[in-house]
Amino acid sequence: MAGTIFRIQSHKFSQDNIQATLVCSKCDEIFSKEFLLDLEGQTIEFKCPVCGAAGEADLPYKSAEEREEFEDDFEEAEEEGSNEEFEEEY
Ligand SMILES: [Zn+2]
């Protein structure tokens, strides 16, 4: 297994990606990196841009607060819509 861990110091979700500030456990350097939103909550492997060591980082999940910001309207519309459709169909 990879011995290097990239610890997430801070992160921010944008519309398109996850912007994270990470610390490399091998060289102790801080760097920032962007990840696809699809990788939310997953452990991903990549190489440290500073020392080149292969390691892994646990990406955070979007918090409830951050979710509301982008998906509140969509979720409400979806719930109401699906309930009505089911009643009509059966
Ligand atoms: Zn490093």
PDB file of the backbone (N, CA, C, O) and the ligand in Angstrom, with CONECT records:
HET     ZN  A 101       1
ATOM      1  N   MET A   1       0.837  -1.207   0.000  1.00  0.00           N
ATOM      2  CA  MET A   1       0.000   0.000   0.000  1.00  0.00           C
ATOM      3  C   MET A   1       0.870   1.254   0.000  1.00  0.00           C
ATOM      4  O   MET A   1       2.025   1.234   0.425  1.00  0.00           O
ATOM      5  N   ALA A   2       0.309   2.294  -0.466  1.00  0.00           N
ATOM      6  CA  ALA A   2       1.020   3.567  -0.485  1.00  0.00           C
ATOM      7  C   ALA A   2       1.216   4.067   0.945  1.00  0.00           C
ATOM      8  O   ALA A   2       0.283   4.086   1.747  1.00  0.00           O
ATOM      9  N   GLY A   3       2.418   4.460   1.235  1.00  0.00           N
ATOM     10  CA  GLY A   3       2.699   4.918   2.584  1.00  0.00           C
ATOM     11  C   GLY A   3       2.415   6.387   2.794  1.00  0.00           C
ATOM     12  O   GLY A   3       2.357   6.863   3.927  1.00  0.00           O
ATOM     13  N   THR A   4       2.239   7.099   1.708  1.00  0.00           N
ATOM     14  CA  THR A   4       2.047   8.537   1.824  1.00  0.00           C
ATOM     15  C   THR A   4       0.567   8.881   1.911  1.00  0.00           C
ATOM     16  O   THR A   4      -0.250   8.361   1.151  1.00  0.00           O
ATOM     17  N   ILE A   5       0.239   9.749   2.832  1.00  0.00           N
ATOM     18  CA  ILE A   5      -1.148  10.194   2.971  1.00  0.00           C
ATOM     19  C   ILE A   5      -1.202  11.693   2.703  1.00  0.00           C
ATOM     20  O   ILE A   5      -0.402  12.467   3.231  1.00  0.00           O
ATOM     21  N   PHE A   6      -2.146  12.077   1.884  1.00  0.00           N
ATOM     22  CA  PHE A   6      -2.387  13.500   1.686  1.00  0.00           C
ATOM     23  C   PHE A   6      -3.566  13.909   2.561  1.00  0.00           C
ATOM     24  O   PHE A   6      -4.711  13.532   2.311  1.00  0.00           O
ATOM     25  N   ARG A   7      -3.261  14.677   3.575  1.00  0.00           N
ATOM     26  CA  ARG A   7      -4.295  15.088   4.510  1.00  0.00           C
ATOM     27  C   ARG A   7      -4.936  16.384   4.011  1.00  0.00           C
ATOM     28  O   ARG A   7      -4.246  17.336   3.647  1.00  0.00           O
ATOM     29  N   ILE A   8      -6.250  16.397   4.005  1.00  0.00           N
ATOM     30  CA  ILE A   8      -6.949  17.586   3.510  1.00  0.00           C
ATOM     31  C   ILE A   8      -7.019  18.633   4.614  1.00  0.00           C
ATOM     32  O   ILE A   8      -7.593  18.406   5.680  1.00  0.00           O
ATOM     33  N   GLN A   9      -6.429  19.767   4.334  1.00  0.00           N
ATOM     34  CA  GLN A   9      -6.371  20.839   5.318  1.00  0.00           C
ATOM     35  C   GLN A   9      -7.627  21.709   5.217  1.00  0.00           C
ATOM     36  O   GLN A   9      -8.204  22.111   6.227  1.00  0.00           O
ATOM     37  N   SER A  10      -8.026  21.983   4.009  1.00  0.00           N
ATOM     38  CA  SER A  10      -9.275  22.705   3.805  1.00  0.00           C
ATOM     39  C   SER A  10      -9.800  22.343   2.424  1.00  0.00           C
ATOM     40  O   SER A  10      -9.051  21.895   1.555  1.00  0.00           O
ATOM     41  N   HIS A  11     -11.084  22.543   2.240  1.00  0.00           N
ATOM     42  CA  HIS A  11     -11.657  22.235   0.937  1.00  0.00           C
ATOM     43  C   HIS A  11     -12.869  23.111   0.680  1.00  0.00           C
ATOM     44  O   HIS A  11     -13.466  23.677   1.596  1.00  0.00           O
ATOM     45  N   LYS A  12     -13.205  23.201  -0.568  1.00  0.00           N
ATOM     46  CA  LYS A  12     -14.334  24.025  -0.954  1.00  0.00           C
ATOM     47  C   LYS A  12     -14.977  23.395  -2.175  1.00  0.00           C
ATOM     48  O   LYS A  12     -14.288  23.003  -3.116  1.00  0.00           O
ATOM     49  N   PHE A  13     -16.299  23.299  -2.158  1.00  0.00           N
ATOM     50  CA  PHE A  13     -16.989  22.750  -3.319  1.00  0.00           C
ATOM     51  C   PHE A  13     -17.404  23.878  -4.246  1.00  0.00           C
ATOM     52  O   PHE A  13     -17.999  24.862  -3.807  1.00  0.00           O
ATOM     53  N   SER A  14     -17.097  23.740  -5.495  1.00  0.00           N
ATOM     54  CA  SER A  14     -17.601  24.693  -6.475  1.00  0.00           C
ATOM     55  C   SER A  14     -18.638  23.959  -7.314  1.00  0.00           C
ATOM     56  O   SER A  14     -18.950  22.799  -7.046  1.00  0.00           O
ATOM     57  N   GLN A  15     -19.165  24.627  -8.318  1.00  0.00           N
ATOM     58  CA  GLN A  15     -20.173  23.985  -9.178  1.00  0.00           C
ATOM     59  C   GLN A  15     -19.567  22.809  -9.931  1.00  0.00           C
ATOM     60  O   GLN A  15     -20.260  21.832 -10.217  1.00  0.00           O
ATOM     61  N   ASP A  16     -18.297  22.894 -10.250  1.00  0.00           N
ATOM     62  CA  ASP A  16     -17.685  21.911 -11.145  1.00  0.00           C
ATOM     63  C   ASP A  16     -16.743  20.940 -10.459  1.00  0.00           C
ATOM     64  O   ASP A  16     -16.551  19.824 -10.942  1.00  0.00           O
ATOM     65  N   ASN A  17     -16.151  21.341  -9.344  1.00  0.00           N
ATOM     66  CA  ASN A  17     -15.139  20.467  -8.760  1.00  0.00           C
ATOM     67  C   ASN A  17     -14.965  20.720  -7.261  1.00  0.00           C
ATOM     68  O   ASN A  17     -15.612  21.585  -6.671  1.00  0.00           O
ATOM     69  N   ILE A  18     -14.071  19.937  -6.678  1.00  0.00           N
ATOM     70  CA  ILE A  18     -13.722  20.087  -5.283  1.00  0.00           C
ATOM     71  C   ILE A  18     -12.326  20.707  -5.243  1.00  0.00           C
ATOM     72  O   ILE A  18     -11.373  20.127  -5.764  1.00  0.00           O
ATOM     73  N   GLN A  19     -12.207  21.853  -4.643  1.00  0.00           N
ATOM     74  CA  GLN A  19     -10.908  22.497  -4.539  1.00  0.00           C
ATOM     75  C   GLN A  19     -10.360  22.225  -3.149  1.00  0.00           C
ATOM     76  O   GLN A  19     -10.905  22.702  -2.154  1.00  0.00           O
ATOM     77  N   ALA A  20      -9.288  21.464  -3.087  1.00  0.00           N
ATOM     78  CA  ALA A  20      -8.762  21.047  -1.794  1.00  0.00           C
ATOM     79  C   ALA A  20      -7.336  21.548  -1.589  1.00  0.00           C
ATOM     80  O   ALA A  20      -6.539  21.637  -2.523  1.00  0.00           O
ATOM     81  N   THR A  21      -7.051  21.869  -0.336  1.00  0.00           N
ATOM     82  CA  THR A  21      -5.683  22.165   0.056  1.00  0.00           C
ATOM     83  C   THR A  21      -5.194  20.981   0.866  1.00  0.00           C
ATOM     84  O   THR A  21      -5.797  20.622   1.877  1.00  0.00           O
ATOM     85  N   LEU A  22      -4.095  20.372   0.424  1.00  0.00           N
ATOM     86  CA  LEU A  22      -3.642  19.138   1.051  1.00  0.00           C
ATOM     87  C   LEU A  22      -2.217  19.278   1.577  1.00  0.00           C
ATOM     88  O   LEU A  22      -1.436  20.116   1.127  1.00  0.00           O
ATOM     89  N   VAL A  23      -1.914  18.417   2.551  1.00  0.00           N
ATOM     90  CA  VAL A  23      -0.560  18.357   3.090  1.00  0.00           C
ATOM     91  C   VAL A  23      -0.012  16.971   2.815  1.00  0.00           C
ATOM     92  O   VAL A  23      -0.665  15.972   3.117  1.00  0.00           O
ATOM     93  N   CYS A  24       1.162  16.904   2.255  1.00  0.00           N
ATOM     94  CA  CYS A  24       1.809  15.630   1.966  1.00  0.00           C
ATOM     95  C   CYS A  24       2.502  15.130   3.237  1.00  0.00           C
ATOM     96  O   CYS A  24       3.245  15.872   3.879  1.00  0.00           O
ATOM     97  N   SER A  25       2.250  13.866   3.592  1.00  0.00           N
ATOM     98  CA  SER A  25       2.849  13.326   4.825  1.00  0.00           C
ATOM     99  C   SER A  25       4.327  13.008   4.633  1.00  0.00           C
ATOM    100  O   SER A  25       5.050  12.780   5.603  1.00  0.00           O
ATOM    101  N   LYS A  26       4.768  12.993   3.386  1.00  0.00           N
ATOM    102  CA  LYS A  26       6.154  12.650   3.145  1.00  0.00           C
ATOM    103  C   LYS A  26       7.066  13.879   3.170  1.00  0.00           C
ATOM    104  O   LYS A  26       8.097  13.879   3.843  1.00  0.00           O
ATOM    105  N   CYS A  27       6.680  14.927   2.433  1.00  0.00           N
ATOM    106  CA  CYS A  27       7.541  16.106   2.365  1.00  0.00           C
ATOM    107  C   CYS A  27       7.005  17.282   3.191  1.00  0.00           C
ATOM    108  O   CYS A  27       7.660  18.317   3.311  1.00  0.00           O
ATOM    109  N   ASP A  28       5.795  17.105   3.761  1.00  0.00           N
ATOM    110  CA  ASP A  28       5.191  18.150   4.591  1.00  0.00           C
ATOM    111  C   ASP A  28       4.871  19.437   3.836  1.00  0.00           C
ATOM    112  O   ASP A  28       4.643  20.482   4.446  1.00  0.00           O
ATOM    113  N   GLU A  29       4.856  19.358   2.530  1.00  0.00           N
ATOM    114  CA  GLU A  29       4.510  20.552   1.756  1.00  0.00           C
ATOM    115  C   GLU A  29       2.996  20.647   1.595  1.00  0.00           C
ATOM    116  O   GLU A  29       2.284  19.644   1.547  1.00  0.00           O
ATOM    117  N   ILE A  30       2.535  21.890   1.513  1.00  0.00           N
ATOM    118  CA  ILE A  30       1.109  22.145   1.288  1.00  0.00           C
ATOM    119  C   ILE A  30       0.900  22.471  -0.183  1.00  0.00           C
ATOM    120  O   ILE A  30       1.632  23.275  -0.761  1.00  0.00           O
ATOM    121  N   PHE A  31      -0.092  21.850  -0.776  1.00  0.00           N
ATOM    122  CA  PHE A  31      -0.404  22.147  -2.176  1.00  0.00           C
ATOM    123  C   PHE A  31      -1.903  22.097  -2.363  1.00  0.00           C
ATOM    124  O   PHE A  31      -2.625  21.527  -1.545  1.00  0.00           O
ATOM    125  N   SER A  32      -2.360  22.690  -3.431  1.00  0.00           N
ATOM    126  CA  SER A  32      -3.799  22.642  -3.699  1.00  0.00           C
ATOM    127  C   SER A  32      -4.047  21.857  -4.978  1.00  0.00           C
ATOM    128  O   SER A  32      -3.224  21.835  -5.893  1.00  0.00           O
ATOM    129  N   LYS A  33      -5.197  21.221  -5.011  1.00  0.00           N
ATOM    130  CA  LYS A  33      -5.521  20.364  -6.139  1.00  0.00           C
ATOM    131  C   LYS A  33      -7.025  20.369  -6.318  1.00  0.00           C
ATOM    132  O   LYS A  33      -7.779  20.522  -5.357  1.00  0.00           O
ATOM    133  N   GLU A  34      -7.450  20.200  -7.552  1.00  0.00           N
ATOM    134  CA  GLU A  34      -8.886  20.152  -7.830  1.00  0.00           C
ATOM    135  C   GLU A  34      -9.292  18.742  -8.218  1.00  0.00           C
ATOM    136  O   GLU A  34      -8.581  18.053  -8.949  1.00  0.00           O
ATOM    137  N   PHE A  35     -10.438  18.326  -7.718  1.00  0.00           N
ATOM    138  CA  PHE A  35     -10.943  16.985  -8.014  1.00  0.00           C
ATOM    139  C   PHE A  35     -12.332  17.082  -8.608  1.00  0.00           C
ATOM    140  O   PHE A  35     -13.055  18.049  -8.367  1.00  0.00           O
ATOM    141  N   LEU A  36     -12.701  16.082  -9.383  1.00  0.00           N
ATOM    142  CA  LEU A  36     -14.044  16.043  -9.937  1.00  0.00           C
ATOM    143  C   LEU A  36     -15.064  15.859  -8.821  1.00  0.00           C
ATOM    144  O   LEU A  36     -14.792  15.187  -7.826  1.00  0.00           O
ATOM    145  N   LEU A  37     -16.229  16.455  -8.989  1.00  0.00           N
ATOM    146  CA  LEU A  37     -17.285  16.310  -7.986  1.00  0.00           C
ATOM    147  C   LEU A  37     -17.683  14.848  -7.799  1.00  0.00           C
ATOM    148  O   LEU A  37     -18.110  14.452  -6.715  1.00  0.00           O
ATOM    149  N   ASP A  38     -17.544  14.055  -8.845  1.00  0.00           N
ATOM    150  CA  ASP A  38     -17.897  12.638  -8.774  1.00  0.00           C
ATOM    151  C   ASP A  38     -17.056  11.881  -7.751  1.00  0.00           C
ATOM    152  O   ASP A  38     -17.463  10.822  -7.274  1.00  0.00           O
ATOM    153  N   LEU A  39     -15.905  12.410  -7.417  1.00  0.00           N
ATOM    154  CA  LEU A  39     -14.985  11.727  -6.500  1.00  0.00           C
ATOM    155  C   LEU A  39     -15.292  12.024  -5.040  1.00  0.00           C
ATOM    156  O   LEU A  39     -14.589  11.555  -4.145  1.00  0.00           O
ATOM    157  N   GLU A  40     -16.325  12.791  -4.803  1.00  0.00           N
ATOM    158  CA  GLU A  40     -16.735  13.147  -3.460  1.00  0.00           C
ATOM    159  C   GLU A  40     -16.822  11.910  -2.553  1.00  0.00           C
ATOM    160  O   GLU A  40     -17.459  10.922  -2.919  1.00  0.00           O
ATOM    161  N   GLY A  41     -16.192  11.959  -1.385  1.00  0.00           N
ATOM    162  CA  GLY A  41     -16.285  10.885  -0.416  1.00  0.00           C
ATOM    163  C   GLY A  41     -15.425   9.670  -0.731  1.00  0.00           C
ATOM    164  O   GLY A  41     -15.476   8.681   0.000  1.00  0.00           O
ATOM    165  N   GLN A  42     -14.645   9.719  -1.792  1.00  0.00           N
ATOM    166  CA  GLN A  42     -13.853   8.550  -2.169  1.00  0.00           C
ATOM    167  C   GLN A  42     -12.385   8.723  -1.787  1.00  0.00           C
ATOM    168  O   GLN A  42     -11.902   9.835  -1.573  1.00  0.00           O
ATOM    169  N   THR A  43     -11.706   7.609  -1.711  1.00  0.00           N
ATOM    170  CA  THR A  43     -10.265   7.640  -1.504  1.00  0.00           C
ATOM    171  C   THR A  43      -9.598   7.573  -2.871  1.00  0.00           C
ATOM    172  O   THR A  43      -9.823   6.636  -3.637  1.00  0.00           O
ATOM    173  N   ILE A  44      -8.790   8.557  -3.162  1.00  0.00           N
ATOM    174  CA  ILE A  44      -8.171   8.570  -4.477  1.00  0.00           C
ATOM    175  C   ILE A  44      -6.664   8.595  -4.343  1.00  0.00           C
ATOM    176  O   ILE A  44      -6.112   9.098  -3.364  1.00  0.00           O
ATOM    177  N   GLU A  45      -6.019   8.047  -5.341  1.00  0.00           N
ATOM    178  CA  GLU A  45      -4.561   7.978  -5.341  1.00  0.00           C
ATOM    179  C   GLU A  45      -3.993   8.911  -6.399  1.00  0.00           C
ATOM    180  O   GLU A  45      -4.500   8.984  -7.518  1.00  0.00           O
ATOM    181  N   PHE A  46      -2.957   9.607  -6.037  1.00  0.00           N
ATOM    182  CA  PHE A  46      -2.252  10.439  -7.013  1.00  0.00           C
ATOM    183  C   PHE A  46      -0.860  10.697  -6.474  1.00  0.00           C
ATOM    184  O   PHE A  46      -0.518  10.281  -5.368  1.00  0.00           O
ATOM    185  N   LYS A  47      -0.066  11.390  -7.272  1.00  0.00           N
ATOM    186  CA  LYS A  47       1.302  11.664  -6.854  1.00  0.00           C
ATOM    187  C   LYS A  47       1.431  13.078  -6.322  1.00  0.00           C
ATOM    188  O   LYS A  47       0.815  14.008  -6.843  1.00  0.00           O
ATOM    189  N   CYS A  48       2.223  13.231  -5.299  1.00  0.00           N
ATOM    190  CA  CYS A  48       2.485  14.542  -4.732  1.00  0.00           C
ATOM    191  C   CYS A  48       3.151  15.424  -5.793  1.00  0.00           C
ATOM    192  O   CYS A  48       4.166  15.043  -6.377  1.00  0.00           O
ATOM    193  N   PRO A  49       2.573  16.603  -6.036  1.00  0.00           N
ATOM    194  CA  PRO A  49       3.157  17.495  -7.047  1.00  0.00           C
ATOM    195  C   PRO A  49       4.486  18.095  -6.596  1.00  0.00           C
ATOM    196  O   PRO A  49       5.220  18.668  -7.402  1.00  0.00           O
ATOM    197  N   VAL A  50       4.790  17.964  -5.317  1.00  0.00           N
ATOM    198  CA  VAL A  50       6.031  18.548  -4.796  1.00  0.00           C
ATOM    199  C   VAL A  50       7.175  17.530  -4.809  1.00  0.00           C
ATOM    200  O   VAL A  50       8.225  17.780  -5.400  1.00  0.00           O
ATOM    201  N   CYS A  51       6.965  16.370  -4.147  1.00  0.00           N
ATOM    202  CA  CYS A  51       8.054  15.398  -4.055  1.00  0.00           C
ATOM    203  C   CYS A  51       7.845  14.182  -4.960  1.00  0.00           C
ATOM    204  O   CYS A  51       8.750  13.364  -5.123  1.00  0.00           O
ATOM    205  N   GLY A  52       6.648  14.063  -5.548  1.00  0.00           N
ATOM    206  CA  GLY A  52       6.408  12.982  -6.492  1.00  0.00           C
ATOM    207  C   GLY A  52       6.060  11.648  -5.859  1.00  0.00           C
ATOM    208  O   GLY A  52       5.938  10.648  -6.567  1.00  0.00           O
ATOM    209  N   ALA A  53       5.897  11.607  -4.542  1.00  0.00           N
ATOM    210  CA  ALA A  53       5.553  10.359  -3.871  1.00  0.00           C
ATOM    211  C   ALA A  53       4.113   9.973  -4.175  1.00  0.00           C
ATOM    212  O   ALA A  53       3.224  10.825  -4.179  1.00  0.00           O
ATOM    213  N   ALA A  54       3.883   8.700  -4.428  1.00  0.00           N
ATOM    214  CA  ALA A  54       2.523   8.226  -4.647  1.00  0.00           C
ATOM    215  C   ALA A  54       1.823   8.073  -3.312  1.00  0.00           C
ATOM    216  O   ALA A  54       2.371   7.486  -2.380  1.00  0.00           O
ATOM    217  N   GLY A  55       0.628   8.596  -3.220  1.00  0.00           N
ATOM    218  CA  GLY A  55      -0.099   8.515  -1.959  1.00  0.00           C
ATOM    219  C   GLY A  55      -1.581   8.579  -2.195  1.00  0.00           C
ATOM    220  O   GLY A  55      -2.038   8.535  -3.337  1.00  0.00           O
ATOM    221  N   GLU A  56      -2.338   8.684  -1.119  1.00  0.00           N
ATOM    222  CA  GLU A  56      -3.784   8.752  -1.280  1.00  0.00           C
ATOM    223  C   GLU A  56      -4.410   9.753  -0.336  1.00  0.00           C
ATOM    224  O   GLU A  56      -3.850  10.092   0.706  1.00  0.00           O
ATOM    225  N   ALA A  57      -5.580  10.216  -0.724  1.00  0.00           N
ATOM    226  CA  ALA A  57      -6.303  11.202   0.072  1.00  0.00           C
ATOM    227  C   ALA A  57      -7.763  10.787   0.161  1.00  0.00           C
ATOM    228  O   ALA A  57      -8.324  10.245  -0.791  1.00  0.00           O
ATOM    229  N   ASP A  58      -8.369  11.043   1.301  1.00  0.00           N
ATOM    230  CA  ASP A  58      -9.801  10.801   1.473  1.00  0.00           C
ATOM    231  C   ASP A  58     -10.537  12.100   1.191  1.00  0.00           C
ATOM    232  O   ASP A  58     -10.426  13.067   1.945  1.00  0.00           O
ATOM    233  N   LEU A  59     -11.277  12.112   0.119  1.00  0.00           N
ATOM    234  CA  LEU A  59     -12.002  13.336  -0.220  1.00  0.00           C
ATOM    235  C   LEU A  59     -13.250  13.460   0.644  1.00  0.00           C
ATOM    236  O   LEU A  59     -13.887  12.460   0.975  1.00  0.00           O
ATOM    237  N   PRO A  60     -13.590  14.677   1.003  1.00  0.00           N
ATOM    238  CA  PRO A  60     -14.753  14.892   1.865  1.00  0.00           C
ATOM    239  C   PRO A  60     -16.063  14.793   1.089  1.00  0.00           C
ATOM    240  O   PRO A  60     -16.092  14.898  -0.137  1.00  0.00           O
ATOM    241  N   TYR A  61     -17.130  14.590   1.830  1.00  0.00           N
ATOM    242  CA  TYR A  61     -18.458  14.702   1.252  1.00  0.00           C
ATOM    243  C   TYR A  61     -18.907  16.140   1.354  1.00  0.00           C
ATOM    244  O   TYR A  61     -18.478  16.884   2.236  1.00  0.00           O
ATOM    245  N   LYS A  62     -19.748  16.508   0.466  1.00  0.00           N
ATOM    246  CA  LYS A  62     -20.340  17.834   0.542  1.00  0.00           C
ATOM    247  C   LYS A  62     -21.179  17.902   1.814  1.00  0.00           C
ATOM    248  O   LYS A  62     -21.951  16.984   2.094  1.00  0.00           O
ATOM    249  N   SER A  63     -21.042  18.960   2.575  1.00  0.00           N
ATOM    250  CA  SER A  63     -21.817  19.087   3.803  1.00  0.00           C
ATOM    251  C   SER A  63     -23.263  19.425   3.455  1.00  0.00           C
ATOM    252  O   SER A  63     -23.570  19.843   2.338  1.00  0.00           O
ATOM    253  N   ALA A  64     -24.140  19.235   4.435  1.00  0.00           N
ATOM    254  CA  ALA A  64     -25.551  19.524   4.216  1.00  0.00           C
ATOM    255  C   ALA A  64     -25.742  20.977   3.801  1.00  0.00           C
ATOM    256  O   ALA A  64     -26.568  21.292   2.943  1.00  0.00           O
ATOM    257  N   GLU A  65     -24.968  21.847   4.421  1.00  0.00           N
ATOM    258  CA  GLU A  65     -25.064  23.269   4.096  1.00  0.00           C
ATOM    259  C   GLU A  65     -24.705  23.523   2.641  1.00  0.00           C
ATOM    260  O   GLU A  65     -25.407  24.243   1.930  1.00  0.00           O
ATOM    261  N   GLU A  66     -23.607  22.924   2.209  1.00  0.00           N
ATOM    262  CA  GLU A  66     -23.155  23.149   0.840  1.00  0.00           C
ATOM    263  C   GLU A  66     -24.127  22.529  -0.159  1.00  0.00           C
ATOM    264  O   GLU A  66     -24.323  23.059  -1.253  1.00  0.00           O
ATOM    265  N   ARG A  67     -24.726  21.418   0.216  1.00  0.00           N
ATOM    266  CA  ARG A  67     -25.709  20.788  -0.644  1.00  0.00           C
ATOM    267  C   ARG A  67     -26.902  21.707  -0.865  1.00  0.00           C
ATOM    268  O   ARG A  67     -27.353  21.902  -1.994  1.00  0.00           O
ATOM    269  N   GLU A  68     -27.402  22.262   0.219  1.00  0.00           N
ATOM    270  CA  GLU A  68     -28.570  23.133   0.127  1.00  0.00           C
ATOM    271  C   GLU A  68     -28.346  24.255  -0.869  1.00  0.00           C
ATOM    272  O   GLU A  68     -29.228  24.607  -1.653  1.00  0.00           O
ATOM    273  N   GLU A  69     -27.160  24.800  -0.818  1.00  0.00           N
ATOM    274  CA  GLU A  69     -26.842  25.936  -1.666  1.00  0.00           C
ATOM    275  C   GLU A  69     -27.094  25.636  -3.144  1.00  0.00           C
ATOM    276  O   GLU A  69     -27.620  26.475  -3.876  1.00  0.00           O
ATOM    277  N   PHE A  70     -26.718  24.445  -3.570  1.00  0.00           N
ATOM    278  CA  PHE A  70     -26.801  24.127  -4.991  1.00  0.00           C
ATOM    279  C   PHE A  70     -28.015  23.283  -5.357  1.00  0.00           C
ATOM    280  O   PHE A  70     -28.501  23.360  -6.486  1.00  0.00           O
ATOM    281  N   GLU A  71     -28.512  22.478  -4.419  1.00  0.00           N
ATOM    282  CA  GLU A  71     -29.475  21.460  -4.813  1.00  0.00           C
ATOM    283  C   GLU A  71     -30.842  21.588  -4.162  1.00  0.00           C
ATOM    284  O   GLU A  71     -31.713  20.748  -4.388  1.00  0.00           O
ATOM    285  N   ASP A  72     -31.044  22.619  -3.363  1.00  0.00           N
ATOM    286  CA  ASP A  72     -32.284  22.750  -2.619  1.00  0.00           C
ATOM    287  C   ASP A  72     -33.495  22.764  -3.552  1.00  0.00           C
ATOM    288  O   ASP A  72     -34.428  21.981  -3.374  1.00  0.00           O
ATOM    289  N   ASP A  73     -33.480  23.623  -4.512  1.00  0.00           N
ATOM    290  CA  ASP A  73     -34.606  23.760  -5.431  1.00  0.00           C
ATOM    291  C   ASP A  73     -34.855  22.459  -6.175  1.00  0.00           C
ATOM    292  O   ASP A  73     -35.995  22.021  -6.325  1.00  0.00           O
ATOM    293  N   PHE A  74     -33.783  21.857  -6.633  1.00  0.00           N
ATOM    294  CA  PHE A  74     -33.889  20.644  -7.418  1.00  0.00           C
ATOM    295  C   PHE A  74     -34.510  19.513  -6.606  1.00  0.00           C
ATOM    296  O   PHE A  74     -35.387  18.806  -7.102  1.00  0.00           O
ATOM    297  N   GLU A  75     -34.067  19.336  -5.367  1.00  0.00           N
ATOM    298  CA  GLU A  75     -34.570  18.240  -4.541  1.00  0.00           C
ATOM    299  C   GLU A  75     -36.063  18.397  -4.260  1.00  0.00           C
ATOM    300  O   GLU A  75     -36.816  17.426  -4.329  1.00  0.00           O
ATOM    301  N   GLU A  76     -36.481  19.599  -3.950  1.00  0.00           N
ATOM    302  CA  GLU A  76     -37.895  19.828  -3.659  1.00  0.00           C
ATOM    303  C   GLU A  76     -38.751  19.502  -4.871  1.00  0.00           C
ATOM    304  O   GLU A  76     -39.784  18.843  -4.753  1.00  0.00           O
ATOM    305  N   ALA A  77     -38.324  19.959  -6.014  1.00  0.00           N
ATOM    306  CA  ALA A  77     -39.078  19.734  -7.236  1.00  0.00           C
ATOM    307  C   ALA A  77     -39.174  18.240  -7.528  1.00  0.00           C
ATOM    308  O   ALA A  77     -40.219  17.751  -7.956  1.00  0.00           O
ATOM    309  N   GLU A  78     -38.084  17.524  -7.298  1.00  0.00           N
ATOM    310  CA  GLU A  78     -38.045  16.106  -7.600  1.00  0.00           C
ATOM    311  C   GLU A  78     -38.999  15.327  -6.695  1.00  0.00           C
ATOM    312  O   GLU A  78     -39.736  14.459  -7.162  1.00  0.00           O
ATOM    313  N   GLU A  79     -38.982  15.640  -5.402  1.00  0.00           N
ATOM    314  CA  GLU A  79     -39.830  14.909  -4.456  1.00  0.00           C
ATOM    315  C   GLU A  79     -41.309  15.091  -4.793  1.00  0.00           C
ATOM    316  O   GLU A  79     -42.063  14.122  -4.868  1.00  0.00           O
ATOM    317  N   GLU A  80     -41.702  16.316  -4.990  1.00  0.00           N
ATOM    318  CA  GLU A  80     -43.106  16.590  -5.292  1.00  0.00           C
ATOM    319  C   GLU A  80     -43.515  15.920  -6.599  1.00  0.00           C
ATOM    320  O   GLU A  80     -44.588  15.326  -6.696  1.00  0.00           O
ATOM    321  N   GLY A  81     -42.665  16.021  -7.579  1.00  0.00           N
ATOM    322  CA  GLY A  81     -42.968  15.483  -8.896  1.00  0.00           C
ATOM    323  C   GLY A  81     -43.157  13.981  -8.863  1.00  0.00           C
ATOM    324  O   GLY A  81     -44.100  13.465  -9.464  1.00  0.00           O
ATOM    325  N   SER A  82     -42.272  13.260  -8.164  1.00  0.00           N
ATOM    326  CA  SER A  82     -42.339  11.806  -8.193  1.00  0.00           C
ATOM    327  C   SER A  82     -43.570  11.291  -7.456  1.00  0.00           C
ATOM    328  O   SER A  82     -44.171  10.302  -7.876  1.00  0.00           O
ATOM    329  N   ASN A  83     -43.948  11.944  -6.369  1.00  0.00           N
ATOM    330  CA  ASN A  83     -45.128  11.509  -5.631  1.00  0.00           C
ATOM    331  C   ASN A  83     -46.388  11.620  -6.485  1.00  0.00           C
ATOM    332  O   ASN A  83     -47.210  10.704  -6.523  1.00  0.00           O
ATOM    333  N   GLU A  84     -46.521  12.712  -7.143  1.00  0.00           N
ATOM    334  CA  GLU A  84     -47.706  12.927  -7.966  1.00  0.00           C
ATOM    335  C   GLU A  84     -47.768  11.908  -9.100  1.00  0.00           C
ATOM    336  O   GLU A  84     -48.827  11.357  -9.405  1.00  0.00           O
ATOM    337  N   GLU A  85     -46.624  11.672  -9.711  1.00  0.00           N
ATOM    338  CA  GLU A  85     -46.603  10.752 -10.840  1.00  0.00           C
ATOM    339  C   GLU A  85     -47.004   9.338 -10.429  1.00  0.00           C
ATOM    340  O   GLU A  85     -47.745   8.660 -11.141  1.00  0.00           O
ATOM    341  N   PHE A  86     -46.501   8.900  -9.262  1.00  0.00           N
ATOM    342  CA  PHE A  86     -46.814   7.550  -8.815  1.00  0.00           C
ATOM    343  C   PHE A  86     -48.316   7.391  -8.575  1.00  0.00           C
ATOM    344  O   PHE A  86     -48.911   6.387  -8.966  1.00  0.00           O
ATOM    345  N   GLU A  87     -48.912   8.375  -7.941  1.00  0.00           N
ATOM    346  CA  GLU A  87     -50.344   8.276  -7.645  1.00  0.00           C
ATOM    347  C   GLU A  87     -51.169   8.199  -8.914  1.00  0.00           C
ATOM    348  O   GLU A  87     -52.162   7.475  -8.986  1.00  0.00           O
ATOM    349  N   GLU A  88     -50.759   8.929  -9.878  1.00  0.00           N
ATOM    350  CA  GLU A  88     -51.530   8.938 -11.117  1.00  0.00           C
ATOM    351  C   GLU A  88     -51.390   7.624 -11.885  1.00  0.00           C
ATOM    352  O   GLU A  88     -52.336   7.153 -12.515  1.00  0.00           O
ATOM    353  N   GLU A  89     -50.200   7.049 -11.818  1.00  0.00           N
ATOM    354  CA  GLU A  89     -49.947   5.874 -12.641  1.00  0.00           C
ATOM    355  C   GLU A  89     -50.652   4.619 -12.125  1.00  0.00           C
ATOM    356  O   GLU A  89     -51.068   3.770 -12.913  1.00  0.00           O
ATOM    357  N   TYR A  90     -50.785   4.501 -10.785  1.00  0.00           N
ATOM    358  CA  TYR A  90     -51.363   3.269 -10.264  1.00  0.00           C
ATOM    359  C   TYR A  90     -52.815   3.365  -9.838  1.00  0.00           C
ATOM    360  O   TYR A  90     -53.392   2.377  -9.384  1.00  0.00           O
TER     361      TYR A  90
HETATM  362 ZN    ZN A 101       5.286  15.333  -1.070  1.00  0.00          ZN2+
END
